[in-house]
Amino acid sequence: MASTVAAQQLAQLKGFPSLDGIVCFPDDTEYDDKRKKCYAKQHHYERPCCIVDVQSIGDVQKAVKWAAENEVQVAVRSGSHSYTASYLIEDTLLLDLGALNQISNIDPVERTAVIGPGVAGEELNRQLAAYRLCFSSGHCAGVKLGGFLVGGGYGWFGDSFGMAADSIVECTLVTAEGEIVKVKDPSADDEDWMWLLRGSGVYFPAILVEAKLAVHPLPEILERRSWVYPVEAYPSLVEHISSCREDEALTAKMETAVILAILPKLGKVTIVGIACAAESEEEIEQMVAIVKPVLPPLSASSPKRFHHFGEMAQANLEMSPEHWFYHCSYSIMPHQTCPEWSTIVADLFVNMASKEGYSQVLTVVPNTKRFPSKSDKSAYGPHALGSIVLGHYGMYENAGTDDETTAKKWLLSVNEALETQAAARPFKRSVLEDPSFSIPAMFPGSAGERLVALCKKFDPTGVFATPSG
C-alpha cells in the first residue's frame, strides 16, 4: 500500500478519531518544528501528511486502525535519533511516541524494568543506578529505547551485556490491524516476533509500545581515558587496538575507539579512547595496560569517572559541536584487512581540506570475538558482529553552501575508495549511497529473505511505511 494523500484526503484526516494526543497538519504553525525534530541535524524535506504526538497506547491503536482503513501508511518516531531520519517519509501518518516515556516498574530482585518506547536510555540508567543496576543503552544522550531496541541496540559494553534487544523479556506491540499483541521470550509461538524485534529496525511490521527488560548489576567503576597521537599513526593504532584480545573476559568490559579528528590547536590528529567497566582499580590498570600503545602520545586526558551509563552518554553528546550539521556513512570492516583500509582512510583524511570540523572518522574496535548469545535467533544476525565499525562524518556549519558540498565530497571519496575493499565489506549504511536502506545491503542472504517473508506475514497490506517504500 502506497500513501498518496491528495488535498481531499487531507480533509479526511481532520476527521480523525478522538485522541488524547495532539494532531498536527501541514497548515498548522508548529508543523515544521515537529517535522524537523531530528538528532542528526541534517536537512530533510519529506513531509508527512499528519504528525500525531500520541499520549497513550490507545492513541496508537486508533491511529493505526484509521490509517489502515483509509490507505494511509504509518511511520513511527520514538526519539528522532535516526541518523537518516528514516521516520520522515512523504505523505505518511507519523506517530511520535516520545510521550510514552514511563518507567513503570523496576524490580531489583528480578532485575527487570518496564519501559515505554519514549524512555531515554540515560533516564533509565539514572533510575537503575539507585538500585546498583544498569542497562546497555545507547552511547549518546537522547537515544530513546523504542527504536534502539527494535534496531538491535549495540549499547554500552555490548561485548559483555549483549545486544539490547536480547534483554527483552516480554513486550506489547500494536499490529498492522491496530490490535494489541503480547510477546514473550522464550516462546515458540512468538519466535518470529522475537526474531524481528532483534534488529529489523525500520522494517519492523508493528509498533513497540511497552517492554519488560532484563537489567544487569552496575559495575563498580566506570571510567574513560584518551590519548592524542599524530594523524599518521592512525593505521598502526587501529591495528594495535584490534589485536588487543588476549584476555577476553577482561576486554569484553572495555570499549575502544580510534578517531581521526581536527582539533583547534593541534590540527589533524588521531585520538585513542577507552571506556572501562571494572570491578576494581586493579582491573582498570590492567585494561589501560592492554590498550595503551607504546608510541608516546602528544597529549593525554585525565581519567574521568561516571556514576552510570547515562552520564557517559551525556559526555559523548557534549563532545559534538551543537550547531553543526553532518552527513554520515557507516562501513563494517573485518580485522583481517585492517592495514589496507586504514591506510586508505588515513590518506584521504590527511589530504582533505583542513577546515576545522569538515570531517571525523570514528573507528569502533570490538575487544572480543564473542557474539551475543542470541545472534542466531535475530534479524541483526552475526554478519556485522565482531567486526570494526567505521563511521565517516562529513560535518558542515552552513547548509546549502560550499561547506555542505565539501562534506558530501569527503564522504563520497571515502565510500568510493573503500569499494576497493568490497570483498571485505559485507555491510554498509550510507545516507548518500543507499538512501533506500536496501534489504540486501542491510540483511544479507537468508536473513533478508526471512525478513521479507515475515513483513508480508504480519503486515500484508503494507500499513507500515519503510524508507524504501
N, C-alpha and C positions, 0 to 999 in steps of 0.2 A: 504494500500500500504506500503510495507516494503522496505527500502533503501538497496540495495545490489550493492554497487559500486565497480565493478571489475576494473582491470587495463585498459581494453579497454574503459570502461565507463568514467574513469578519463580523458582519452584523449579527449573524447567528451566534457568534462567540459571546456576544453580550447577553445572550440568553442562557448563560452558564448556570448550572445548579448552584444553590446557595452553599457557599463555602465559608469556613472560618478565616481563611487566609485572604490576602489581598490579590486581586486580579488586575493586571496591568496590560494595557493595549498600546499599540504604536502611537496613537494620538495622545496618550497621557504624558504629562510633563516629566514624570520620573522614569519613563520607559528606557531612555538611553542610558541613564545611570545604572539601572538594573541590568540592562543588556551587556554593558561593558564591564561588569564586575568580573574581573579576570586577573588571577595572580600573575600570570606570565607577562603582563604589561605589553602585550602585542596589540596591534590594531586589527580588529576583526569587524567584518562588515555584514555578516549574516544577521538576519532579522527574524526572530521567532514571531509568529502571529500573535502570541499572547504569553505572558510570563505570570506564573502563579507562585506566590510565596505561601506555600502550604503551612498550615498550623497544626495539622493532625493527620493521623493515618487515614481517617475518614475522608479528608480532603483529597488525598492521593487516590483513593478508590473512586470517588465521584468523578474526578478529573479524567482518570484513565477510562472509565466507562463511557463518559461523554465523548472522549476522543475516538474511541473505537466505534461508537455509533455514528459519528459524524465524519469518519475517514480522515481525521487529522492525526498526524504522527506525534508521538510524545518523546521529548528529550528530558534528561534528568541532570540536575546540578546539585551536588552535596555541599561543596565548599569553594568551587571556582579555582581549584589549584591546578587543573589540567594545563600543561604547557601549551597545548594546541587549542584550548577552549573547545574541546570535542563536543561539548553540550550545546554549542551555538550552531544550529542548523536551520537553514532558511525555512520559513513557513511552518515551523513546528510549535507545539504547545510545550513550553519549557516549564518544568516543575522544579522550583528551588526548594530543597529540603533543609535549608540552613536552620530553620526554626525547630526542626525535630532533633534538638540538642540535649535531651535529657539523659543523665546518668542515673538510672532509676534504682540500681541496686549493686552495691559492692559487697561481696561475701568473702571476708578474709580467711574463713575456714575452708570453703570450697575452692577459693581462689578463682572467682569469676566476677565479671561485671556485666551489667546490661546497659546497652547504649543505643542512642538513636544515630542515624547517619550524619546528622549535622554536628556531632560532637567533635571538637578539635582534639587531636592527639595530645597536645600539651596540657589541656584541661583534664583529660582522663588521667594522665600521669601525675598531675598535681594532686588530684584527689587520692589516687592509689598510693602515693608516697606516704600518706598519713598512716597507712597500714603496712609500710615497708614492702609494697608490691609495685610492679611496673608492667607496662605493655609496650611491645615493639612497634611504636607508632612512627610516623613519617619524620624525615630528617629536618624538615623545615616547619617553623611555626605556621599555623593556619591550615594545615592539611586536615581536612575533615575525614572521618573514618568510613563514610559510606563508599565513596569512590576508591579510597585507599584499599579497603578490604576486597572489593569486587575486582580490583586490578591485581590482586595477589598480595601486594603490600610487603615490599622489602624494606623493613624499618630498622631501627637501632639494633645493632648486634644480631642481625638476622642469621648469621652463621651459627649462632648459639641458640637463638629462640625459634628459628624457622620463619617461614613467611607468615605475615599477619593473618592471612586468610586461613591458615592451618589452625588458628586459635578459635575459629567459630565453633561453638558447641551446639548452638541452635539459633535459628533466626526466623524472622517474619518477613514474608515477601508479598507484594501486590503483583498479581499476574496481569497478562495482557487483556484478560477479561474483567479486570478490576476486582478480582476476588482475593481473599487472604489465604496464604498457604504457610503452614508451619513446617520448617525443615530442621531435621536433627542429624547430627553426626556422632557415631556411625549409624546408618540406617540403610538397609538395602533398597527400600522404597525411594529414598532421597539421594541415591548415588549420583544421578545425573545432575540434580540441582547443586550438590556439593562440588562436583567437578567444575561446573560453570562458575560457582562462587569463588573458586580458587584461580582467578586470573583472566576470565573472559572480558573483563573491563568494559569498553564501550559497546561490546556486543551482548552484554548480559540481558536476556529476554524477560526481565521482570524488574521490580524496584525493591531494593533492600530498605525496609523501614524500621527494623529493630534487630539487634543481635546480642546474644549472650556469648561473651568471650572468656576464654581461659587466660588468666594473667599469671605473672611469674614473680618470684622473690626479687626484690630490688637489690642489685649488687651493693656492696659496702662502699665502694669508691667509684665515682665517675670522674674521669679526668681527660683533659685534652692538651696536647702539645703540638708545636710545629717548628719547622726549621726552613730557612730560606737558602737556596743554592743558586749558582749561576744557571742561566737558561740552558746552556749547552749540556748540563748534567742530566737533563730530563730522561733520555733513553736509558742511561746506566742506572738511574734511580728507580725507574719503573721496573727494570729487570731485577734490581736488588730487592725491591719490596715484594715483587711477585714470587720470589723464591723463598720468602720467609715463612716456611710452613713446617719447620722441624717438629714443633710441639703443637699439634692441632687442638688439644684440649685447652691450651693457653691462647693460641692465636684466634680461636673461634670467638674469644671475648675481646677482640681488638677490631677496630676499623681503621683502614689506612687509605690515604688518597695522595695522589701526586698531581699538582696543579700548575699549569702554565698560566701566568698572570702578568699584568703590568702594574707595578707599584709606583707611587708618586716619586719617590726619591731614588729607587734602585732600578727603575725601568723594567725590562723583561727579565723575569726570574722563574725558577722552579721552586714550588713550595711542597714540602712533605708534611702531611698532617697525620696524627694518630689520635684516636679516641679509645679509651680503655674502660672496661667494666670489670673491676678487680675486687677480690675479697681481702686483699692485704697490701701494705706498702711494698712488700717483697715482690708480689705479683706485678705491680706497676713497674718496678725497676727491671724485672725480667722481660716484660713486654717492650719497654723502651730499648733495652739492650738488643732484642731481636731485630727491631726495625731500623734503629738509627744507623745511617750509613757511616762508613769510615771517613768519607770526604768531609773536611771541615766546612761548616755552614757559614754563609755570610752573616747570618743573624739567627737568633733562636728566641721563641716566645717563652714567657714564664708559664709553668704548668697552671692550668685553670681547672677548678673543681666545681661540680654541679650537684644539686640535691636530687634531681630526677631528669628523665629524658626530655621533658618539656622545656627545661632551662637550656639544655643543649640545643634543641631545635630553635629556640629563640635566638641563641647566639649565632647560629648559622644564618638566620634571616638577617641579622644586623650586619653581616659581612657584605651583603649585596647593596649597591647604591640604589637608594629608594626611588629616585626619579628617572632611572634609565629603563629603556625598553630593550628587548632582545628577541632574536630568533634562535632556535636551538635544533640540534640534531644529536641522535644517540647511535652509537655503534657498540656491538658486543664483540670483543676480540679475545681469542684464546691466548693462553700463556706461551704456547709453543712458538708463535711468530712475533713475540714481543719486540725483539731487536729491530725487525724490519719496519713494522708500522710506527713504532715510537720515534724512529729516526725521521720518517716521513712527516709526522705531525710536528716534531720539533723544528725541522727545516722550514715548514710553512709558517710557523709562528715567528721564527726569527726574521724571516723575510717580509712579514706583514707590515702594513702601515703602523707607525709607532704611537699613534694617538692613544692616550690612556683610556682603557675600557673597551677598545674595539673588539677585544676577544678574550676568551678564557677557555682553557681546556681542563676539564675536571676528569681525572682518571681514578676511578674507584677500584681498588685492587683487593679482591677477597683473600682472606688468610687461611682458608680451609678448602679442601676438595670435597667436603661432605655436602650432600644435597639435603634439604629439609625432608623429613620422613615421608611426607605425603606427595612428593613431586610426581610420582607415577599415577596419582589419582587427582590430577589437577589440569586445568587449562593452561597454566603457565608452563608446566612440563619441565623437563631437565635441560632443554636445548640452550637456555640462556644462563643457567645457574653455574656457579663455579668459574665463570669467565670474567675478564676485565671489562668493566663498563666505561666506555669513553664518551663523555659528554662534551660537545662543542657548543659554545655560546658566542653568537655574534651580537655584540652589545652596541647600542647607539642611544644618543641623548635626544635627538630630534627626529620624529617620524616624518617620512615623506621627503627626506633630504638626502644629500650625498652621504651622510652618516649611516643611514639605513642601507643605502646601496652598497657601501663598503662592507657593512656587517654581513649582508647576504652573499657578497662575492667571497668573503672569507669562508663562510660555511660551505658554499658550493665547491670551493677549491679543495677543502678538506675531504668532502664526500667523494669528489672525483678522484683524488689521489688515493684514497683508501680502497677504491674499486680494484686497484692492483692486488689487494689482499682479499679479493672476493671469496676465494675458496675457504678463507679463514674467517669469514664474516657472515654467519648464517642469519643474522637478525639485524635490522636497523629500523629506527623510527625517526623520520626526518620531516619536519614541517614543510621544507622546501621540495624535497624529492617525492614524498609519499603522503600527500595531504589526505588521501582516501583511506589510510590505515588498512591497506590490503591484507586480507587474511593470510595469504601465502607468506607474506613478509613477517607477520607477527606470530603466526601459529603454523609452523612448518609441518608438512606430512600429515600423519593421521590425526594430529591434534586439530588441524584446520578442518578436516573432513567431519570429525565428530562435532566440532563447534557449529558448523553449518547445519548439520542434521538436528542438533538439539535446539537451535534457534527456530527451525521450522516446526519442531515438535511443540515448543512452548509458546511460540508467537507466530502461528501460521499465517496470519493476515498482515504481519508487519506493523503492529501498533507502535513498537518502539523504534525510533529512528537511530541510525548509525551514521558516522561521518561519510561512509561510502555509499549511503543511500539504501 
